[in-house]
C-alpha cells in the first residue's frame, strides 16, 4: 500500500469549496425565493446539523425531482454523516441535473474517494477541473487517487502541477515528495520534503521523511547538516540520533557514528537494532573488546552473522574457546558446512596448525573441493607434515590435470620441503602440458623455471629453442621472457623475427618493436613502418612506431603519427608522452600545442591532454607563458575541471600562488574531498 497522507477524510486540511457551497446556499439572492422547507434545510446545513438537514431535504428532493440544490445539499449531508452510498446516489442525481456544476463533481469525487472507488473518484475530480474547479483540495485528492491506483507517473504529474500552482500548500508538496520517492526519484523527493518542512517546521514526521529521502538520494552531507541543526534544538530526539548514526556510517565516519550510539545508550534509547549496528561498527573498527562487550547483550540474537563476527573478534583476541562457542551458536541458528572451516581457520590463525589440519582432514570427502584440499595442504605444510602436504597437492593437481599452475604449485611446495625429485618431476609435467611439440615444452619449462627463480635453467631452455619454428605469439613470449632474464641478445633476435613474420597481431608487432627500442636495436626495427601501415588503427603499434621514428631522426613524422593515434585514443598518457618527445625533438611547439588542444575535446574534459598541453607550453616557451596560456584557456572553459587543474599547476610553477589557489579552491568546492587530494 502506498504511503498516503490524510488518505480518507483527510483531517486537518481545510475544505474551502465546501465552505463556498454553504455560503452559496445562504446567499440572500435565492434563499428568500425558496419555500420554507428549503430555507430550513439551508439553515441546518449552515449550522452543520447534518441529520436534521437530511430529514428536511429528503421529502423536498422526493417532491421536486428537478431541484438541483436539494440533491446537492442532501448528498453533502449524507457524506458528512458517512452515509456514502446514499450520498453518491444523491450527488449523481445532482450531476445529472447540472453536469456543468464544479461543486457537485467535486463533492461526488470526495464521496467516491471515501468509498475507495478511486477510478470513479478520478473521473469526478477530472470533470470538476474541466468545469472550472481549481482549488488545492481537488488537485490534492486527484493526485492521491492516482497514487492509490498505482498510477505513479500520473500522480507525480498531477501533484507537481499542483505544487507549482499552490507553492505554499505543505500537504500537496509532501504528497508529491512521497510519490517521487515511490518512483525512485530520491533526489527530487528530498527537494520537495525540504520545501514542505520549511512550510511546517514543527512537523517532526515530515522532517524524518526528508532525512530518509536525503539518505536514499545519497545526499549524506546535507542530511548531516539538517540533523545537526535539528538536534541542536532537540538533543535527545532518539529517532534523529539514529538517523545521524546512519548518515555517519554512510559517510565512513565510524567514530562519529559510534559516539551517537553511545549517546543513545546514555539516554536509555538504545534498541536491539541500535546495539546490533553499534556492534557492527565496532567490528569494522577492529575494536574487539568493545564489540564483545556489546555482544554480551546480543548472545541471544537469531542473526547468525552476529555470532560469526563475534567469533572473529574472539579469535583476534586469542579467545579461541569463546570463538568456538560463538560459531556453535551460529551453527544452531543457520547450519552451514563452512562453519567448521571457519573454526579450522581460527586454529590456523592461532598457530594451532595441527588442530587445523585434523579438522580440515575430517571435512575432506570424496568430492573435488579444491579450496578445502588447498587449505588442508596448507595446514599440513605449516604443521610440518610435508609428505601429507605434497600428497594433498598432487590430489589437487589431479582435479585439473591440464593446469600447469597447479603443477607449479606442487613443484614449489616440493622444493620448499626439500624434495627436489618431486619438484623436477612437476616442473617437467608442467612443461609438457602445453603441446606435444618439444619447442613449446621447452618454452613453457623456461617460463616456469624463470618464475621459480631458476634463471640459469630458464636460459638453458631458451638456448635450446629453434626460433624459426615458433609462432609470432611464441616469439613475443620468448622476447618478453628473455628481457626479464636480462638476455638482450635473445630478446632482440626473437623480437626481430616477430617483425619479419607476416600475419601476426598488431599487439605482437608493438611488443616486438618496443623490445628492440629498449635494447637499443632500432636498426633492426625497420619493418615497423610496413606493420604500422597495415594496422594504423592500433594505437599501441602507432606509439611504438612513433618512438622508432624519433630514434631514427624523423620526429616530424613521429608527431604526425601521434596526432592520428591521439584522435582515436586522446586520453592515452603514453601517446601524449611520445607526442611531447616528438614535438620537442622537432622543435614544433605550436603544432604540438594544437594537437593537445584538439585532444582536449569539445568539453575540454580530458585531464591527460590538459596536463601535457601545460607541459608543452612549459618546455617550449617557459613557465610564465605556460601559466598565461593555460589560465586563458581555463577561463574560456570555466566548467572544465581538467583545465582548471592544469591551469592551477601552471600558475603554481610560475609562482603565481594566489591565482593557483583560486583554481584549486574551485576544484575543491565543485568536487569535494577527492578534488582536494587530486589538487594536492
N, C-alpha and C positions, 0 to 999 in steps of 0.2 A: 504493500500500500504506500503510495507516495506520501511524503511528509507535507501536511497541509496546515495552514494557519487558519483558525476560525472556520473550519470546513463545513459546519452545518448551518446554524443560525448566525454564526459569526458575531458573538457577543463582543461588546467593546467598540464596534465600528458604528459610526453614525450611519443612518439610512436616510439621507437628505431628501430623496424623492418621495418617501412615504410622508414626510412632513409636508411636502408640497401637495400631495394628494389630499391630506387632511385640510390644508389651507384652502385648497380649491373648493372642497365641499362646504366650507364655511363662508365662502365668498357671498356677500350680500346680493350680488348681481343676480344670482339664480336661486339662492336659498329662500328668498321671500316668495318665489313663484311656486314652491313645492307645496304639496299637501301636507297636512300636519304630521302624518306618519313619516314622511321622508325627512322633514325638518328634525323630528325627534331622533331619527336614525343618525343624522349628521351630528347632532349634539352628542349622542352616545359615542360615536366614533372619535370625535374630538376629545372626549373625556377618557378614551381608552377602555370603555366598558364594552368589551367585545361580545360577551354572552348576550347582554341586553340588546346590543346593536343587531346581532344575528336574529334575535327573536322578532324585532320590529321589521327587519328587512325581508325576512322570508315571505310573509304574505304580500308585501309590495312587489317583490320580484315575481311571485306566482301570478299576481293580478296584472302586472304590466310587463309583458314579455319583451317589450322593446326598450325598457328603462335601463340604459347602459350604466348609469350611475348606481342604480340599485344593485346590479350584479357585480360591479367593481367593488363597492363597499362591502357587499356580502362576502365576496372572495377574500377581501382584506381581513374581515372579522374572523372568518373561519381559519385563515392562515395564522392569525395571531393566537388562536386557541389550539393550534397544532392539528386541526382537522383538515389534513392536506388533500385527501381525495375530494371532499365536498368543495374545498377551496378551488381546486383545479377545475372542477366542473363549472363553478360559478364564473371563474375568470375566462374559461374557454368560451362561455356564452358571451361575456363582455367583449372578448376579442372578435367574436363573430359579428356582434352588433357594431363594433367600431374597430376594424382591423388596423386602422392607421394610428391608433392611440398608443403612444410610447409607454405610458404608465401601466396600462393593462398588460402589455407584453412583458414589461419589466417584472411586475408582480407575479405573473404566471411563471416567468423564469425562476424567481425565488422559490415558488412552490415546488416546481419540478426539481430544483436543486435539493430542496429539503427532503423530497421524496426519494432522492437518489436516482431519479430518471435523468441522468446527465445529458444524454443525447437531445431529449426534448428541451432541457434547460438551455443548452447551447442554441437551439433553434429559436427559442423565445428571446434570449438575450440578443442574438443577432438581429431579430426582427425589431426589437426595441431600438437598437442602434440605427437600423435603416429608417425607423420612424422619428429619429431625431434625438434619442437618448444619448447623452454624452457626459454622464456622471461617473465618478470614481467607482461607486458601488457596482454598477453594471459591468464596467471593464474588469474589475477585480474578480467578480464571481464568474464571468465568462472565462477568464484565464484559469481559474481554479477548476472549472468544469472540464476544460480541455485537459488539464493536468491529470485529473482523476480518471479521465477516459484513456489515459496513456498516450495522449497526443502531445508529446513533449515539445515538438517544434512549434505547433500552433499555440500552445500555452506560452512559450517563450516569446513568440512574435506579438501575441496579444498583450502580455504584461509589459513587454518592452515599450510598445506604443503607449500603454497606459502610464508607464513611468515617465516617459517624455512629456506626456500631457499633464500629469499631476506629480511634479517633481518633489513635492513635499508630503506625499502620501506614503507613510512608512509601511503599512501593510502591503501595498502594491509592490513597493521596492523589495521588501523582504520576500514576498512570494516569487518575484522574478529571480532573486538570488537562489532560492531553493530549486526552481526549475532549471536554472543554469547548472547548478551542482548535479542534479539528476542527469543532465545531458553531458556530463563530463567536462563542463566548462568552468573549472575551479577558479581560474584567474578572474573571469567575469563575475562569478558568484561572489568572490571576495570583494570585488569593487562595489557591487550593489549592497552587500551586507554592511560594508563600511558606511555607505550613504544612509542606510536605514538606521544604523547605530547612532549616527550623528543626529538623526531626527528624533530618536528615542534613546538618549544616553543613559537612562536609568534601567533600560530593559536588559537584564543580565543574560536572558536566554538568547536574544539577538547577538549579544557580544560573543557568547560561546559559539554560536553558529558562524560568526565572522572568523573567529580564530580557527575553527575546524576547516573552513574554506581556505584560509591562508595556508594552513599546513598542507592541505591537499594540493594546493597550487604550487607548493614548493617555495612560497614567499616567507621563508622562516625568519629572516631578519625583520621583516615588517611585523610578523606575528610576535616576535620577541619584544619589539618596541611597544606594541599595543598592550601586551600583557604586563610589561613593567610599569607602564603608565597606569593601568587598571589596578595593579597590586599596590601601587603607591598609596591608593585611597582605601583599598580593601586588602590589607596584607595577609589576612588569614583565610581568604577565599580558597577552599581546597580544590575546587574544580579548576580555577585559574592556575593554581600552582601545578596541578597535574599537567595542564596544557603547556605550561612553561617548561616543565621537565621533558615533555615530548619534543618541544622545539629545540631545547638544548641538545637532546640526544640526536636529533636530525642534523644539527649543525656540527656534531662531533665534539661538543663541549661536555665531555663526560664529568669533569669535576663540578661544573656548574649544575648539571642535572642531578648529580649526587647530593649537592647542597640543598636542592629543592626537596628531594625525597627525605633528607634529614629533617628539614623543617616540617614536612607533613607528619613525620614521626613525632616530632616535638609537640605538635598541636593535637596529637591523637587522631589524625585523619588518615593514617597510612593504611590503605586497604590491602587485601591479599594480592590483588593485581599490582598495586604500587610496590609491594615488597618483592614480587617477582621481577618487576622492572629494575628495582634497585639492585637485586641480586645479579641480574644480567649485566648491569652497569659495572658492578664491582668485578665481575668475572672478566669483562672486556678490559678493565683497567689493571688486571693482574693483582688486585688487592685480595689475595686469597683468604687471609684471616678474617677480614671484614665480610667477605662474601659468605664464608662458612658461618659467621655469626648470624647472618640473615637466614642462611639455610636451616639453622636450628629451628626456625619458626615455619619452615617450609617442608619439613620431613614428611608430613602427611600429604603433600601435593600429589595430584594424579597426573602430573606432567613429567613424563619420563626424561625429557630433555633437561629439566632442572636437576634431576638426580645424576644424569650423565655429566653435567657441568660441575656439579659438586664433587663427583669422583675425580675429575681432572684437577680441581683445586686441591683436594686432599693429596693427590699424587705429587703435585708441585711442592707441597709442604712435607712430603715424606711420610704422610699418614696413610700407609697403604691398606691397613685394616679398615679404616673408615672409607677409603676409596672403594674397596671391595663391597662393603656394606651398601654404599650408595648405588653401585652398579646392580646389586641384587634387588634393591628396591625398584630400580628402573625396569629390570627384567620381569619383576612381578606385575608391573603395570602394562608393559608392552614388550613381550618376549621378542628377542632379536638375536640371530646367530652371531652377529658381530660383537655382542657384549663380551663374550669370552675372549675375543680377540683384543677388545679394549683392556680387559684385565691382564692379558698377556703383555700388552703394550705397556701397562703400568709397571709390571715386573721388569720389563726390559729397560724402561726409563730409570728404574731404581737400581739398575745394575744387577738385578737378580736374573741373569741370563739363563741359568739352568732351569729355574722355575718357569721362565717364559718359554724355553724350548720344550719342556714337558707339556705345558698347556697347549702350545701350538701343535705339538705332535698328536695330542689327543683329539684335536679338531680335524686332523687330516683324514680324509675319506678316500673313496675310490675315484672321485671326480678330478678334473683338471683345474683346480682353483689355483691359478698361477700366483696370485698375490699371497695366498696363505703359504704356498710352498716357498716362495721367496722369503717371507717373514720367518718361517721355521728355519730355513737355511741360515738366515742372518743371525738368529739367536744361537743356533748350533755353533756357528763360527765364533761368535763372541764368547760362548761358553767353553771354547777350546776344543770343540768336537769337530775337528777338521774333516775327518773321514765322513762323518754323517753329513756335514755341510756340502762336501763335494758330491756325495750321492744324491742329496736333495736337488742340487743344482743340475745334475745330469737328468734327474726326473723332470725338472723344469724345462730343460732344453728339449726333452722328448715331447713335450706338449706342442712344440712348434719346431719340427725338425729342419725347416727351411730358414730359421732365423740365425743369421751369423752373429747377431748381437748377443743372443743367449749363449752361444758357444764361446763368445769372447768373455762373457761374464764367468762362465765355468773356468776358462783358462786363467783369468786374472785371480780368481779365488784359489785355484790350484797353485798358482805362482806364490801368492801370499802364504799359503800353507807349506810351501817348500816342496811341493810335488811337481817337479819340473817335467817329468814324463807325461803326467796328465795335462799340464799346461801346453806342451808341444803338440800333443795329440789334438787338443781342442783347437789350437791355432790352425793346424793343418786341415781339420774338418771345416773350419770356417772359411779357409781359403778355397776349398774345393766346392763350396756351396754355390758359387756364382754360376759357372757353366763348366761343362766338361773340358772346355778349351784350356790348355795349360797357361796361355798368356793371361787369361782372365784370373786364373787361380793365383798366379804369381802376383798380379796387381792387387788382388784382394788381400793376399797374405802380407804384401808390403804395407798396404794401408793399415791393416790391423796391427802389424808389428810396430809401425810408427806410432800408432795411437797408444800402444802399450809401453812406448819408450825404448823399443829395440831399434835404435837408429841404424846401427851397422847392419843388422839383419834386413831391415827395410831397404837400405841402399843396395844390398846384395841382390834383393829381389828385383829392384829397378834395373840393375845392370843386366839381369837375365832377360829382360823384356825385349822383344823384337818390335820396335816402334812401327815398322812398316805394316804389321799385321793388326794394329789396333785401330778402332774406330775413332772419329773425331771426339766423341764423348769420352772415350777411354783415354785418348791423348790429353784431353783437357784435365782429366783426373790425375794423370801422370805429372803434368806440368805443375799443378797445384800442390801435389804431394812432394815433388822434388823441391819446390820452393820452400815448403815447410821444413824440409830436411836440409835446407841451405845448399842444395845441389844445383847450382846455377846452370851448369852445363847441360844436365838432363832436362831441366826446366825449359831452357832455350830451345833445345832440339825438339822437344815434344811440342812446344808452342808453335815453332816454325812449321812443323808438319800439319798442325791444325789449320793454319792459314793456307797451306798448299792444298789441303783436301777440299774437294768440291762437295756440295750438298750438306755441309754442316749447318747447325743452327747459328743464328746471329749471336746468341749468347756465348757460344763456344769461340767464335771469332773474336768477340770482345774480350773474353778472358785470356785468350792466347795473345792478343795484341798488348793487353795490359802487362802480361808476364814478360814479354820481350822488352817493353819500355822499362819495367822495373830493373831488369838485369842489364840495361844499357845496350840492348841489341836492336836499336831502331833500324839499323841497316838490313835486318832480316825480316822486317815487317812491311816490306814493300807491297805485299798483296792486300794490305788493309784497304787501299784505295778501291780495288776491284770489289772486295767484300762489302765495303760501305756502299758502293754504287748500286749493288743488288739488294741492299736492305737499308735504305735511307730512313725508314720509319723507326728503326731500332735506336733509341736514344743512347743506350749503353755503348753500342758499337760506334755511334757518332761521337761520343765523348772520347773514346779511346783513339779514334781516327784523328780527332782534332788535336789531341796531345802529340800524336805522331807527327802531324803537320808542324806543330810548334818545334818539336825536336829536330825536324828536318828543314828548319828555317823558312817555313811558309805560314807565318802567323796570320796573314790577311785571310787566306783561305780557311784557316782554322776558325777564325772569328765568324766567317760566313757559315761554316758547318754548325757551329754552336748556335748561331741565330736561328737556323732552321730547326734544330733539335729543341731549342727552348720554346718554340712555337707549339710543340707537341707536349712538352713537359716543363712548363715555366717555373715550377717550384722545386726543381732538382738542384740542390746545393752543389753537387759535383759538376753539373753542366755550367752553373753560374761561375764556379771557381775556375774552370777551364777557360770559359769565355773571358774572365778577368785576366788570366795569364796571357791569352792570345792578344787581347787588346793592349796589354802592357808591352808585350814583345813587339807589336806592330806600331805602337805609339798612336793608336786610333782611339783616343779617348772620347771624342764626340760620338762616333758610331757606336762605341761600347755603351755609352750612357743611353743612347737611343734604344739599343737592344734591351737593356734592363727596364727602361721606361715602358716599352711595349709589353714586356713580361709581367709588369705590374698588374695589367688587366684594366678593364673599363672601370671597375670599382676600386682600383688601387688597393686590393686586399691580399697581395702576395708578399708576405714578410721577407721571404728569401730574396726576391728580386729587389725589394726596397733596400735591404741592407747591402747587397752587392752594388746597387746604384750609388749608395753612400760611399762605399769603398773605392769605386771607380773615380768619383769626384776627388776623394782624398788623395789617391795615388797620382792622378793626372794633374790636379790643379791645387792641391793643398787643402788643409783642414778649414781654412776660412771660406774658400769658395764652396767647399762641400757643405758647410753649415748654411751658407746663404741659399744654395740651390735646393737643399732638402727642406729648409724652412719654407721657401716659396712654394715648393710642390705640396708640402703638407697643408699649407693654407688653402691651396686650390681644392684639396680633398679633405675637408675637415672631419669627415666621418671615417677616414681610413686610420685604423689603429696601426697598420703596418707602417705607413708613412710617418705617423706620429712617433712611433718607436724609433725609426731610423733617424728622423729629424732630431729627436732628443739625444741620440748617441752622437750625431754630427755636431750639434751645438756643445755637447759636453767635451768632445775632442778639441773644439775651438775655444774651450774655457769660457763659454758664454753660459755660465751656470744658471742664472735666473731664467733664461729662456728655455734651457733644457728642462729645468724643474717644472715649468708650465706644462710641457708636453707629458712629463711623467705623471704630473698631478691629474691631467686629463685622462690618461690611461688608467690610473688607479680609480678615479671616480667613475669611469664608464664601465670598467670590467671587474672591479673589486680586487680582492687579495691576489688572485693569480697574476693580474697585470702588474701589481707591485713587485712580485717575485720576478716576473719577466723583465721589468724595468731595471731592477737591481742587477 
